[in-house]
């Protein structure tokens, strides 16, 4: 018997197996997505486009991902994440292949839209709800951290893999290989498949009731606003860091090395944040994380840039990279319970992706105007401090509906 109102999968699997499946799916999803920054230079050069065109494609990818995330989450909450992952993988593959055939801005933008739809069906919002429902409450933060860590592992492995592909076969063939790699996600979806079911009446809360409860909650609104900043930071760096380093006189291998270092240290950082979320208030850890990001950005602007300092920056920002995900998704579950976790986290994630769109597009736009990324770094510093203050105001306790619910002992 489970706690009152805790949804379970119809075909129950050990929660560690759900973590493995979710982590592997996120690893492929995020690993491929994080490599797109390596294509900015070669695609822009070959197609005779400015950086803004590719940056806009990446911005649309993240915007569509965010807009579709609540719907993907709601479908996963109702029918199971496995089905959503299978459909999302097929869409993701078709979008990557379309990008490989692009000959101008129109095709790039269309590919960005299609990839965004695919990413939403195979990303955090679709699969973390399955983890949140499968894991016992006292282990939920750690479980979400372990699953989210898959994105770090994917980035760490996919970046050097893609760099070698581009160097040896060009960007077109490299994208075809990445599309083939994305097929791995469909069978992995079986590990998190199964229609969520509830054992008690507490989780008879409807989708509309869940949305209404959340949007009236001040903590949910603060969390949503803060996650906008995370998206702005992550996608600006992922898309533009290789070009920023190229402008400073480094070769393309330095951009790959920096992004790979980010992926490597993020493995430890995401796990650490998940564990800290078990021992401290998640809002406090999130505030500390955003303040640390501001310090790292200031250090990047003040330090002389060489191989050592670039890798130091990458290691530091990597430790802070995806640690927001288990903390933010875990805070959603803490406030509202796991029943509609994927859908509610999808709404929060929409804000993240609005920030992602702005970070990707604005980076290219301001660069084309000023021929420098300095303005973007200072904007990133200011937003990090705003996010720190927003999270400090969240009251981290369950809504009255959960606090007053009876709890059954486990049999």
TORTOR-196954 format. One record per residue (C-alpha): residue number from 1; residue in three letters; chain; x, y, z. Coordinates in pm, 1 decimal, m for minus. Example, Ala and Ser with C-alpha at 12.3 -4.5 7.8 and 13.67 -1.06 7.14 Angstrom:
<pts>
- 1,ALA,A,1230.0,m450.0,780.0
- 2,SER,A,1367.0,m106.0,714.0
</pts>
This chain:
<pts>
- 1,UNK,A,0.0,0.0,0.0
- 2,UNK,A,127.2,349.6,m76.1
- 3,UNK,A,73.4,685.8,85.0
- 4,UNK,A,m270.5,828.6,34.2
- 5,UNK,A,m305.9,984.6,m303.3
- 6,UNK,A,27.8,872.6,m435.8
- 7,UNK,A,m13.2,770.7,m801.1
- 8,UNK,A,157.4,455.3,m916.1
- 9,UNK,A,221.7,298.8,m1253.9
- 10,UNK,A,m31.9,45.5,m1371.2
- 11,UNK,A,248.3,m199.3,m1444.1
- 12,UNK,A,466.1,m124.8,m1143.6
- 13,UNK,A,843.1,m141.1,m1192.7
- 14,UNK,A,1116.9,m93.9,m934.1
- 15,UNK,A,1171.3,278.6,m897.3
- 16,UNK,A,1543.5,239.0,m970.9
- 17,UNK,A,1454.1,92.5,m1312.0
- 18,UNK,A,1231.8,393.0,m1383.0
- 19,UNK,A,1524.4,619.3,m1286.9
- 20,UNK,A,1755.8,432.6,m1526.1
- 21,UNK,A,1505.7,455.2,m1811.9
- 22,UNK,A,1429.5,822.1,m1752.9
- 23,UNK,A,1798.4,906.6,m1718.0
- 24,UNK,A,1886.8,726.9,m2041.7
- 25,UNK,A,1610.5,903.7,m2236.4
- 26,UNK,A,1713.2,1243.5,m2099.6
- 27,UNK,A,2076.4,1159.7,m2178.7
- 28,UNK,A,2003.5,1105.2,m2548.5
- 29,UNK,A,1761.2,1398.1,m2565.0
- 30,UNK,A,1984.7,1652.8,m2393.7
- 31,UNK,A,2307.5,1515.4,m2534.9
- 32,UNK,A,2193.3,1578.6,m2891.2
- 33,UNK,A,2031.7,1912.0,m2812.4
- 34,UNK,A,2341.4,2046.9,m2638.4
- 35,UNK,A,2553.2,1981.1,m2948.8
- 36,UNK,A,2362.0,2226.5,m3166.0
- 37,UNK,A,2591.9,2511.6,m3064.0
- 38,UNK,A,2871.8,2333.7,m3252.7
- 39,UNK,A,2672.0,2374.7,m3574.1
- 40,UNK,A,2627.5,2753.4,m3548.8
- 41,UNK,A,2955.4,2835.6,m3722.2
- 42,UNK,A,2958.4,2578.8,m4005.0
- 43,UNK,A,2588.1,2612.6,m4091.2
- 44,UNK,A,2597.5,2993.6,m4086.7
- 45,UNK,A,2910.6,2993.6,m4303.8
- 46,UNK,A,2794.4,2733.8,m4557.3
- 47,UNK,A,2448.5,2885.4,m4600.5
- 48,UNK,A,2578.9,3242.7,m4608.3
- 49,UNK,A,2367.2,3350.2,m4310.9
- 50,UNK,A,2447.0,3566.9,m4009.6
- 51,UNK,A,2456.5,3416.7,m3663.1
- 52,UNK,A,2112.3,3556.7,m3587.4
- 53,UNK,A,1943.7,3314.1,m3832.8
- 54,UNK,A,2073.3,2998.5,m3665.2
- 55,UNK,A,2026.6,3156.8,m3322.3
- 56,UNK,A,1662.9,3230.3,m3411.4
- 57,UNK,A,1615.6,2866.4,m3514.3
- 58,UNK,A,1749.8,2756.8,m3175.3
- 59,UNK,A,1530.6,3014.5,m3007.1
- 60,UNK,A,1222.2,2878.2,m3183.3
- 61,UNK,A,1325.3,2525.8,m3085.1
- 62,UNK,A,1326.6,2625.6,m2719.6
- 63,UNK,A,1009.1,2832.5,m2746.6
- 64,UNK,A,810.6,2550.5,m2910.8
- 65,UNK,A,956.9,2305.1,m2659.7
- 66,UNK,A,828.0,2523.7,m2379.2
- 67,UNK,A,485.2,2587.7,m2532.2
- 68,UNK,A,425.5,2216.6,m2590.9
- 69,UNK,A,576.0,2097.1,m2260.2
- 70,UNK,A,258.5,2141.1,m2048.6
- 71,UNK,A,57.4,1942.7,m2305.3
- 72,UNK,A,319.6,1666.8,m2324.3
- 73,UNK,A,326.2,1659.2,m1944.6
- 74,UNK,A,m52.5,1641.1,m1914.6
- 75,UNK,A,m70.3,1353.4,m2164.8
- 76,UNK,A,209.4,1171.6,m1980.3
- 77,UNK,A,28.4,1224.1,m1647.6
- 78,UNK,A,m291.6,1077.1,m1789.5
- 79,UNK,A,m176.2,804.8,m2029.5
- 80,UNK,A,182.8,731.1,m1930.7
- 81,UNK,A,520.4,871.7,m2029.6
- 82,UNK,A,622.2,577.9,m2251.5
- 83,UNK,A,373.4,663.8,m2526.4
- 84,UNK,A,470.9,1029.2,m2521.7
- 85,UNK,A,839.8,940.0,m2552.9
- 86,UNK,A,778.6,711.7,m2852.7
- 87,UNK,A,590.8,981.1,m3046.0
- 88,UNK,A,833.0,1252.0,m2936.1
- 89,UNK,A,1132.5,1049.7,m3055.1
- 90,UNK,A,983.4,1013.2,m3403.7
- 91,UNK,A,923.0,1388.5,m3427.0
- 92,UNK,A,1271.6,1466.6,m3292.0
- 93,UNK,A,1433.3,1243.2,m3555.5
- 94,UNK,A,1240.7,1404.3,m3841.4
- 95,UNK,A,1337.3,1753.2,m3723.2
- 96,UNK,A,1708.6,1675.2,m3705.3
- 97,UNK,A,1696.9,1520.8,m4052.0
- 98,UNK,A,1517.2,1827.7,m4188.9
- 99,UNK,A,1791.8,2049.2,m4046.9
- 100,UNK,A,2049.7,1838.8,m4231.8
- 101,UNK,A,1872.9,1921.4,m4561.8
- 102,UNK,A,1835.0,2295.4,m4492.7
- 103,UNK,A,1945.2,2534.6,m4766.3
- 104,UNK,A,1822.9,2861.4,m4617.9
- 105,UNK,A,1667.5,3035.3,m4320.5
- 106,UNK,A,1316.0,2901.7,m4380.7
- 107,UNK,A,1421.7,2538.2,m4353.6
- 108,UNK,A,1631.1,2611.8,m4045.7
- 109,UNK,A,1337.6,2775.6,m3870.0
- 110,UNK,A,1101.0,2491.4,m3964.3
- 111,UNK,A,1350.3,2235.0,m3836.3
- 112,UNK,A,1378.6,2427.5,m3510.0
- 113,UNK,A,1001.2,2412.9,m3461.9
- 114,UNK,A,983.3,2037.1,m3532.0
- 115,UNK,A,1280.4,1956.4,m3308.6
- 116,UNK,A,1119.7,2161.8,m3031.6
- 117,UNK,A,806.6,1945.5,m3048.6
- 118,UNK,A,1018.2,1629.9,m3036.2
- 119,UNK,A,1227.5,1749.0,m2745.0
- 120,UNK,A,914.7,1826.6,m2541.0
- 121,UNK,A,797.6,1466.2,m2574.9
- 122,UNK,A,1130.5,1314.8,m2472.6
- 123,UNK,A,1256.6,1568.3,m2219.2
- 124,UNK,A,1235.0,1651.2,m1851.5
- 125,UNK,A,867.5,1739.7,m1833.5
- 126,UNK,A,750.1,1417.1,m1996.1
- 127,UNK,A,965.8,1174.4,m1799.8
- 128,UNK,A,1036.0,1326.7,m1456.3
- 129,UNK,A,672.7,1288.4,m1354.8
- 130,UNK,A,713.5,911.6,m1391.2
- 131,UNK,A,1016.7,928.7,m1161.4
- 132,UNK,A,833.0,1145.6,m908.0
- 133,UNK,A,544.0,899.0,m892.9
- 134,UNK,A,763.8,588.8,m873.4
- 135,UNK,A,1001.0,711.3,m600.6
- 136,UNK,A,907.0,718.2,m230.7
- 137,UNK,A,857.5,1074.5,m107.4
- 138,UNK,A,1165.7,1070.2,114.0
- 139,UNK,A,1381.5,966.6,m184.9
- 140,UNK,A,1211.6,1179.4,m449.6
- 141,UNK,A,1465.8,1463.9,m459.4
- 142,UNK,A,1755.8,1220.9,m495.5
- 143,UNK,A,1570.1,1019.3,m761.4
- 144,UNK,A,1495.2,1332.6,m963.1
- 145,UNK,A,1859.7,1433.6,m931.7
- 146,UNK,A,1980.9,1097.3,m1058.0
- 147,UNK,A,1743.0,1101.6,m1355.6
- 148,UNK,A,1830.7,1462.7,m1439.9
- 149,UNK,A,2196.7,1366.8,m1426.2
- 150,UNK,A,2134.1,1179.9,m1750.8
- 151,UNK,A,2132.9,1514.6,m1931.3
- 152,UNK,A,2481.8,1586.1,m1799.5
- 153,UNK,A,2613.7,1246.6,m1902.7
- 154,UNK,A,2461.0,1288.5,m2247.8
- 155,UNK,A,2623.2,1628.0,m2293.8
- 156,UNK,A,2959.8,1495.6,m2175.2
- 157,UNK,A,2949.8,1209.5,m2427.4
- 158,UNK,A,2773.1,1375.0,m2721.5
- 159,UNK,A,2987.1,1687.0,m2756.3
- 160,UNK,A,3323.1,1522.6,m2838.3
- 161,UNK,A,3138.6,1260.2,m3043.9
- 162,UNK,A,2972.0,1532.6,m3252.4
- 163,UNK,A,3289.7,1740.0,m3278.7
- 164,UNK,A,3469.1,1441.5,m3434.4
- 165,UNK,A,3176.7,1385.5,m3672.1
- 166,UNK,A,3175.8,1747.4,m3791.3
- 167,UNK,A,3554.4,1753.7,m3836.2
- 168,UNK,A,3558.5,1434.3,m4039.9
- 169,UNK,A,3225.8,1426.5,m4224.5
- 170,UNK,A,3085.1,1780.7,m4220.0
- 171,UNK,A,2772.6,1917.5,m4057.5
- 172,UNK,A,2520.6,1752.6,m4293.0
- 173,UNK,A,2634.7,1394.0,m4232.9
- 174,UNK,A,2680.9,1467.6,m3863.3
- 175,UNK,A,2315.9,1566.6,m3828.3
- 176,UNK,A,2207.6,1247.1,m4006.2
- 177,UNK,A,2410.4,1042.4,m3756.8
- 178,UNK,A,2254.0,1233.7,m3466.7
- 179,UNK,A,1908.2,1160.7,m3608.0
- 180,UNK,A,1995.2,790.5,m3611.9
- 181,UNK,A,2120.7,816.0,m3253.3
- 182,UNK,A,1787.6,965.0,m3145.2
- 183,UNK,A,1610.4,638.8,m3236.6
- 184,UNK,A,1741.5,493.0,m2908.6
- 185,UNK,A,1482.8,689.3,m2711.9
- 186,UNK,A,1177.1,503.7,m2843.7
- 187,UNK,A,1258.1,158.7,m2697.4
- 188,UNK,A,1385.5,316.5,m2374.6
- 189,UNK,A,1036.8,457.6,m2326.5
- 190,UNK,A,917.6,109.5,m2227.6
- 191,UNK,A,1104.6,141.3,m1896.8
- 192,UNK,A,883.3,432.3,m1790.7
- 193,UNK,A,562.9,316.8,m1960.0
- 194,UNK,A,238.8,243.2,m1782.1
- 195,UNK,A,m69.7,453.2,m1717.8
- 196,UNK,A,m52.0,640.1,m1384.0
- 197,UNK,A,m317.0,525.3,m1138.3
- 198,UNK,A,m419.0,650.7,m797.8
- 199,UNK,A,m515.6,432.6,m505.2
- 200,UNK,A,m725.8,689.8,m322.6
- 201,UNK,A,m968.2,970.1,m381.8
- 202,UNK,A,m717.2,1244.2,m300.2
- 203,UNK,A,m571.7,1231.9,m648.8
- 204,UNK,A,m913.7,1253.1,m811.8
- 205,UNK,A,m824.1,1620.6,m854.9
- 206,UNK,A,m894.2,1713.0,m1216.1
- 207,UNK,A,m651.3,1874.9,m1455.2
- 208,UNK,A,m843.3,2202.7,m1443.2
- 209,UNK,A,m847.4,2200.4,m1062.6
- 210,UNK,A,m473.9,2133.7,m1051.8
- 211,UNK,A,m399.9,2426.2,m1284.4
- 212,UNK,A,m629.9,2658.6,m1089.7
- 213,UNK,A,m470.9,2564.3,m758.7
- 214,UNK,A,m120.8,2621.9,m896.4
- 215,UNK,A,m174.5,2958.6,m1064.8
- 216,UNK,A,m328.0,3096.8,m744.6
- 217,UNK,A,m24.1,2989.4,m541.9
- 218,UNK,A,237.3,3267.2,m496.0
- 219,UNK,A,520.5,3014.3,m465.3
- 220,UNK,A,433.2,2859.1,m800.4
- 221,UNK,A,441.3,3199.7,m969.3
- 222,UNK,A,776.8,3286.9,m809.8
- 223,UNK,A,920.8,2949.6,m910.1
- 224,UNK,A,796.9,2997.6,m1265.6
- 225,UNK,A,951.0,3344.6,m1290.0
- 226,UNK,A,1283.4,3222.0,m1151.1
- 227,UNK,A,1308.6,2933.2,m1395.6
- 228,UNK,A,1293.9,3185.1,m1683.0
- 229,UNK,A,1642.6,3296.0,m1580.5
- 230,UNK,A,1777.8,2941.0,m1585.0
- 231,UNK,A,1664.6,2895.6,m1944.0
- 232,UNK,A,1816.7,3227.8,m2047.6
- 233,UNK,A,2155.4,3129.5,m1901.8
- 234,UNK,A,2168.4,2770.5,m2024.1
- 235,UNK,A,2077.1,2825.5,m2387.3
- 236,UNK,A,2278.2,3144.6,m2428.5
- 237,UNK,A,2589.1,2957.1,m2314.3
- 238,UNK,A,2512.0,2633.7,m2501.5
- 239,UNK,A,2451.8,2813.3,m2832.6
- 240,UNK,A,2699.5,3100.6,m2814.4
- 241,UNK,A,2993.2,2989.7,m2597.5
- 242,UNK,A,3184.8,2824.5,m2887.2
- 243,UNK,A,3149.9,3142.1,m3095.1
- 244,UNK,A,3240.8,3362.4,m2796.2
- 245,UNK,A,3563.1,3165.9,m2754.8
- 246,UNK,A,3631.2,3175.9,m3128.6
- 247,UNK,A,3606.3,3555.8,m3117.5
- 248,UNK,A,3866.0,3553.0,m2839.1
- 249,UNK,A,4113.3,3367.6,m3061.0
- 250,UNK,A,4051.7,3007.0,m2957.8
- 251,UNK,A,4008.6,2724.5,m3207.8
- 252,UNK,A,3684.0,2524.2,m3241.0
- 253,UNK,A,3826.1,2248.0,m3020.9
- 254,UNK,A,3822.5,2490.0,m2724.5
- 255,UNK,A,3448.0,2541.3,m2754.3
- 256,UNK,A,3396.6,2166.2,m2759.4
- 257,UNK,A,3628.9,2119.4,m2462.2
- 258,UNK,A,3446.4,2387.7,m2262.7
- 259,UNK,A,3100.7,2243.2,m2330.5
- 260,UNK,A,3230.3,1893.9,m2253.6
- 261,UNK,A,3371.7,2017.5,m1923.1
- 262,UNK,A,3033.2,2172.0,m1844.4
- 263,UNK,A,2869.8,1834.0,m1905.9
- 264,UNK,A,3127.5,1652.8,m1692.8
- 265,UNK,A,3106.3,1873.7,m1383.2
- 266,UNK,A,2729.8,1893.3,m1417.2
- 267,UNK,A,2711.2,1519.9,m1348.2
- 268,UNK,A,2840.9,1588.7,m998.6
- 269,UNK,A,2653.6,1917.7,m965.6
- 270,UNK,A,2312.2,1776.2,m1051.5
- 271,UNK,A,2354.5,1484.8,m811.1
- 272,UNK,A,2478.1,1719.1,m538.2
- 273,UNK,A,2181.8,1953.0,m581.2
- 274,UNK,A,1942.8,1658.6,m566.5
- 275,UNK,A,2095.9,1542.7,m238.4
- 276,UNK,A,2101.3,1895.1,m95.5
- 277,UNK,A,1730.6,1916.5,m175.6
- 278,UNK,A,1675.7,1631.3,72.9
- 279,UNK,A,1863.6,1809.2,352.4
- 280,UNK,A,1780.4,2176.9,297.7
- 281,UNK,A,1489.3,2379.0,169.2
- 282,UNK,A,1498.6,2359.7,m208.5
- 283,UNK,A,1427.4,2731.4,m240.0
- 284,UNK,A,1742.2,2807.2,m39.4
- 285,UNK,A,1959.1,2582.9,m256.2
- 286,UNK,A,1813.5,2744.6,m569.5
- 287,UNK,A,1890.0,3094.3,m438.4
- 288,UNK,A,2247.0,2993.9,m360.0
- 289,UNK,A,2283.8,2841.0,m705.4
- 290,UNK,A,2173.1,3155.6,m890.7
- 291,UNK,A,2396.9,3377.6,m677.0
- 292,UNK,A,2688.6,3148.2,m756.6
- 293,UNK,A,2612.0,3179.3,m1128.5
- 294,UNK,A,2634.5,3558.5,m1101.9
- 295,UNK,A,2977.2,3529.8,m938.8
- 296,UNK,A,3100.4,3291.3,m1209.2
- 297,UNK,A,2987.6,3526.2,m1488.1
- 298,UNK,A,3162.3,3821.4,m1321.5
- 299,UNK,A,3479.7,3614.7,m1292.4
- 300,UNK,A,3466.0,3529.5,m1664.4
- 301,UNK,A,3454.6,3898.1,m1756.1
- 302,UNK,A,3733.4,3997.6,m1517.6
- 303,UNK,A,3978.5,3711.3,m1572.0
- 304,UNK,A,4229.8,3705.0,m1858.4
- 305,UNK,A,4112.2,3432.5,m2094.9
- 306,UNK,A,4342.3,3138.6,m2157.2
- 307,UNK,A,4294.1,2763.9,m2170.7
- 308,UNK,A,4310.3,2729.4,m1792.2
- 309,UNK,A,4064.5,3006.9,m1710.6
- 310,UNK,A,3818.2,2896.5,m1979.2
- 311,UNK,A,3814.5,2543.6,m1839.4
- 312,UNK,A,3783.1,2681.6,m1485.0
- 313,UNK,A,3478.5,2880.3,m1594.5
- 314,UNK,A,3331.4,2575.8,m1768.9
- 315,UNK,A,3387.2,2356.3,m1463.5
- 316,UNK,A,3223.8,2609.8,m1232.2
- 317,UNK,A,2920.6,2687.8,m1447.9
- 318,UNK,A,2883.5,2317.2,m1525.9
- 319,UNK,A,2848.4,2238.3,m1156.4
- 320,UNK,A,2557.8,2486.1,m1150.7
- 321,UNK,A,2413.0,2385.0,m1490.5
- 322,UNK,A,2117.1,2147.1,m1450.2
- 323,UNK,A,2108.7,2139.2,m1071.0
- 324,UNK,A,1801.7,2360.3,m1099.2
- 325,UNK,A,1598.1,2078.1,m1255.3
- 326,UNK,A,1567.2,1830.0,m963.6
- 327,UNK,A,1522.0,2121.3,m722.6
- 328,UNK,A,1253.8,2295.9,m928.2
- 329,UNK,A,1064.8,1979.2,m1023.5
- 330,UNK,A,1099.1,1853.4,m666.3
- 331,UNK,A,959.3,2179.6,m532.7
- 332,UNK,A,657.2,2142.1,m760.9
- 333,UNK,A,597.0,1795.2,m612.5
- 334,UNK,A,649.2,1926.6,m257.7
- 335,UNK,A,392.8,2202.1,m305.2
- 336,UNK,A,125.6,2013.3,m501.4
- 337,UNK,A,202.8,1638.9,m484.6
- 338,UNK,A,310.4,1409.7,m771.2
- 339,UNK,A,m27.3,1340.7,m939.0
- 340,UNK,A,m7.7,1622.8,m1196.6
- 341,UNK,A,363.8,1681.2,m1155.9
- 342,UNK,A,457.1,1650.4,m1525.2
- 343,UNK,A,190.5,1897.1,m1632.9
- 344,UNK,A,262.7,2151.8,m1358.5
- 345,UNK,A,636.3,2126.3,m1412.8
- 346,UNK,A,560.1,2169.7,m1782.4
- 347,UNK,A,402.1,2508.0,m1706.2
- 348,UNK,A,706.7,2610.5,m1503.2
- 349,UNK,A,925.2,2478.8,m1783.3
- 350,UNK,A,740.8,2696.2,m2035.1
- 351,UNK,A,886.7,2995.6,m1853.5
- 352,UNK,A,1230.4,2831.6,m1872.7
- 353,UNK,A,1191.5,2798.0,m2247.3
- 354,UNK,A,1075.3,3155.6,m2292.7
- 355,UNK,A,1403.3,3246.5,m2127.3
- 356,UNK,A,1581.2,2999.8,m2355.5
- 357,UNK,A,1430.7,3162.3,m2663.7
- 358,UNK,A,1540.8,3505.4,m2545.8
- 359,UNK,A,1889.2,3382.8,m2453.2
- 360,UNK,A,1947.0,3215.4,m2790.0
- 361,UNK,A,1800.9,3491.7,m3007.2
- 362,UNK,A,1916.8,3795.5,m2808.2
- 363,UNK,A,2272.4,3662.0,m2799.0
- 364,UNK,A,2285.0,3654.5,m3179.3
- 365,UNK,A,2096.8,3983.2,m3218.2
- 366,UNK,A,2321.1,4180.6,m2981.7
- 367,UNK,A,2631.1,4021.8,m3129.8
- 368,UNK,A,2534.2,4128.0,m3480.6
- 369,UNK,A,2487.2,4485.1,m3349.4
- 370,UNK,A,2789.7,4520.6,m3118.1
- 371,UNK,A,3018.7,4242.9,m3249.9
- 372,UNK,A,3059.6,4138.6,m2886.7
- 373,UNK,A,2885.5,3923.1,m2624.4
- 374,UNK,A,2973.2,4150.9,m2329.3
- 375,UNK,A,2621.7,4294.6,m2299.3
- 376,UNK,A,2476.4,3942.9,m2276.4
- 377,UNK,A,2708.8,3848.3,m1991.8
- 378,UNK,A,2607.2,4156.6,m1790.7
- 379,UNK,A,2239.1,4088.1,m1856.5
- 380,UNK,A,2297.6,3730.9,m1734.8
- 381,UNK,A,2453.1,3861.1,m1412.2
- 382,UNK,A,2157.8,4089.4,m1341.2
- 383,UNK,A,1903.0,3816.1,m1408.6
- 384,UNK,A,2087.9,3573.2,m1179.0
- 385,UNK,A,2056.3,3817.8,m889.6
- 386,UNK,A,1685.5,3867.0,m962.2
- 387,UNK,A,1630.8,3488.1,m959.4
- 388,UNK,A,1812.5,3460.2,m626.9
- 389,UNK,A,1572.1,3710.9,m469.1
- 390,UNK,A,1262.9,3549.5,m623.0
- 391,UNK,A,1337.4,3205.0,m481.1
- 392,UNK,A,1406.0,3340.3,m132.5
- 393,UNK,A,1041.1,3452.7,m115.0
- 394,UNK,A,891.0,3105.8,m176.9
- 395,UNK,A,719.4,2942.6,122.1
- 396,UNK,A,816.0,2577.4,89.8
- 397,UNK,A,528.6,2376.7,231.5
- 398,UNK,A,249.7,2164.2,81.7
- 399,UNK,A,m83.2,2317.0,m10.1
- 400,UNK,A,m356.3,2264.9,253.9
- 401,UNK,A,m512.8,1990.4,41.0
- 402,UNK,A,m202.8,1775.3,96.7
- 403,UNK,A,m127.3,1885.9,451.2
- 404,UNK,A,m473.3,1779.9,569.8
- 405,UNK,A,m487.5,1452.1,377.1
- 406,UNK,A,m484.5,1125.5,574.2
- 407,UNK,A,m180.9,905.7,523.8
- 408,UNK,A,m188.9,528.3,519.7
- 409,UNK,A,99.2,328.6,646.6
- 410,UNK,A,270.7,107.9,397.3
- 411,UNK,A,181.6,m259.0,405.6
</pts>
